[in-house]
């Protein structure tokens, strides 16, 4: 009899603990209202080492309450980035090396959070912020090689933070186009003949998003 009474008392107490009268406020209200999701492509333009640089990347996110996107994003450099000062350092290290294909390459990615301002309007603002990690290296192709394999000479990982602002247009229900800018902040780099803040640059950007918003 006592076990039955104890079970009844526990059962009566559970709702009291599960539904407290003073529920703490949450960032997204009482529930996560998932209203859609999208796949995005972003092109960025900047200048690195006095070279025009284009970065191309992808993103994927869920849309919460039509007001904020949360997901993952990343990009990588697609331009030829030369550093004559580093080439001189490498020639001193390896006098017979062929540096014709030597380039600086980098990329980064991580967590994406993107609030939407005036989300009910066909023309609105988004504030994409990427927090993550990246990698940068100098490398060159092996002699007489047609493959994508490259010999790395120097490189390292870095912390990356990219806040941005885009003016976004809802073209049709499944397509949005955004144009704006961002700034890439990185932790200090430690590469020969290379500034510690060489990748910290402002960037112009354009984004295409496909999905349900």
C-alpha positions in Angstrom: 0.0 0.0 0.0 2.8 2.4 0.9 4.6 2.1 -2.5 1.3 2.9 -4.2 0.7 6.0 -2.1 4.3 7.1 -2.7 3.9 6.8 -6.5 0.7 8.8 -6.4 2.5 11.6 -4.4 5.4 11.7 -6.9 2.9 11.8 -9.9 1.1 14.7 -8.3 4.4 16.6 -7.7 5.8 16.3 -11.3 3.4 18.8 -12.9 4.3 21.3 -10.2 8.0 21.1 -11.0 7.5 20.8 -14.8 5.3 24.0 -15.0 6.6 26.6 -12.6 4.5 29.8 -12.4 7.5 32.1 -13.0 9.0 30.7 -16.2 12.2 32.5 -17.2 12.1 34.5 -20.3 14.0 33.0 -23.3 15.6 34.4 -26.4 13.1 33.0 -28.9 10.0 33.0 -26.7 8.2 29.8 -25.4 9.3 27.7 -28.4 11.6 27.6 -31.4 9.3 28.5 -34.3 11.2 27.0 -37.2 9.6 28.8 -40.2 12.0 27.6 -42.9 15.6 27.1 -44.0 17.9 28.0 -46.9 21.0 27.2 -48.8 23.2 30.2 -49.7 26.1 31.2 -51.9 28.2 34.3 -51.1 30.9 36.0 -53.1 33.3 38.4 -51.3 35.7 40.9 -52.8 38.7 42.5 -50.9 42.4 43.3 -51.2 45.1 41.1 -49.7 48.9 41.8 -50.1 48.0 44.4 -52.7 46.2 41.8 -54.7 42.6 41.8 -55.6 41.0 38.9 -53.8 37.7 37.1 -54.4 36.4 34.6 -51.9 33.6 32.2 -52.6 31.6 30.4 -50.0 28.4 28.5 -48.9 26.0 28.7 -46.0 23.1 26.7 -44.7 20.7 27.8 -41.9 17.3 27.3 -40.4 14.9 30.3 -40.1 13.4 31.0 -36.7 10.2 33.0 -36.6 11.1 34.8 -39.8 13.4 37.0 -37.7 16.7 35.2 -37.4 18.8 32.6 -39.3 21.1 30.1 -37.5 23.4 27.7 -39.2 26.9 27.2 -40.6 28.9 29.1 -43.2 32.4 29.0 -44.7 34.4 30.4 -47.6 37.9 30.2 -49.2 40.1 32.4 -51.4 39.9 31.8 -55.2 42.4 34.4 -56.4 46.2 34.2 -57.0 47.7 36.1 -54.0 51.4 36.8 -54.3 53.9 38.0 -51.7 57.3 39.0 -53.1 58.7 39.6 -49.6 57.9 36.0 -48.7 59.4 34.7 -52.0 62.7 36.3 -51.1 62.7 34.6 -47.7 62.0 31.2 -49.3 64.7 31.7 -51.9 67.2 32.2 -49.1 65.9 29.0 -47.5 65.9 26.9 -50.7 67.9 28.7 -53.5 66.9 26.3 -56.3 63.1 26.2 -55.6 60.7 27.1 -58.4 58.4 29.8 -57.0 56.4 30.5 -60.2 53.3 28.9 -58.6 53.7 30.1 -55.1 50.5 31.6 -53.6 48.9 32.5 -50.3 45.7 30.6 -49.8 43.2 30.8 -47.0 39.7 30.0 -45.9 37.5 30.0 -42.8 34.1 28.9 -41.5 32.0 28.3 -38.5 28.8 29.2 -36.7 26.4 31.6 -38.5 23.9 33.8 -36.7 21.9 36.3 -38.9 19.3 38.6 -37.4 16.8 40.1 -39.9 15.6 43.7 -39.6 12.2 44.7 -41.1 11.6 41.0 -41.9 8.0 41.6 -43.1 9.3 43.9 -45.9 10.3 42.7 -49.3 13.4 44.9 -48.9 15.1 44.4 -45.5 18.4 44.2 -43.7 20.3 41.2 -42.5 23.2 41.2 -40.0 25.2 38.0 -40.8 27.9 37.1 -38.2 30.3 34.2 -38.6 32.4 33.0 -35.6 34.8 30.1 -36.3 38.3 29.1 -37.3 40.3 29.2 -40.5 43.6 28.2 -42.1 46.2 30.1 -44.2 49.2 28.8 -46.0 51.8 29.4 -48.7 52.0 26.6 -51.2 53.1 25.8 -54.7 52.4 22.9 -57.1 55.0 20.2 -57.5 57.0 20.4 -60.8 55.3 18.9 -63.8 52.2 18.2 -61.8 48.7 18.6 -63.2 46.9 17.6 -60.0 45.5 19.7 -57.2 48.2 18.6 -54.8 50.4 21.4 -53.5 53.6 21.6 -51.5 53.0 23.7 -48.4 55.9 25.8 -47.2 54.4 27.7 -44.2 50.9 27.9 -42.7 48.8 28.0 -39.6 45.3 28.1 -38.2 43.6 31.2 -36.9 40.4 32.4 -35.1 37.9 34.2 -37.4 35.1 36.6 -36.7 33.2 38.2 -39.6 30.3 40.6 -38.8 28.5 42.0 -41.8 25.5 44.0 -43.0 23.4 43.3 -46.2 20.5 44.9 -47.9 18.4 41.9 -48.9 15.6 41.7 -51.5 13.0 39.0 -51.6 12.8 38.4 -55.4 10.3 35.5 -55.1 9.2 33.4 -52.2 12.1 30.9 -52.6 14.9 33.4 -53.7 16.6 36.3 -51.9 19.5 38.5 -53.0 21.7 40.4 -50.6 24.3 43.1 -51.3 26.5 44.6 -48.6 29.8 44.5 -46.8 31.6 42.8 -43.9 34.9 42.9 -42.0 37.0 39.9 -41.3 38.8 39.9 -38.0 41.5 37.2 -37.4 43.9 36.4 -34.6 47.5 37.4 -35.2 49.3 35.4 -37.8 52.9 34.3 -37.5 54.2 33.7 -41.0 57.6 34.8 -42.4 57.6 38.2 -44.2 53.8 38.5 -43.6 51.9 41.1 -41.6 50.1 39.7 -38.5 46.9 41.4 -39.6 47.2 40.7 -43.4 43.8 39.0 -43.5 41.9 41.7 -41.5 40.1 43.5 -44.2 36.8 45.0 -45.2 35.0 43.1 -47.9 32.2 43.8 -50.3 29.8 40.9 -50.6 26.8 39.5 -52.5 24.6 36.6 -51.4 22.1 34.4 -53.1 19.7 32.4 -50.9 17.4 29.5 -52.0 14.8 28.1 -49.6 11.8 28.8 -47.5 11.8 31.9 -45.4 
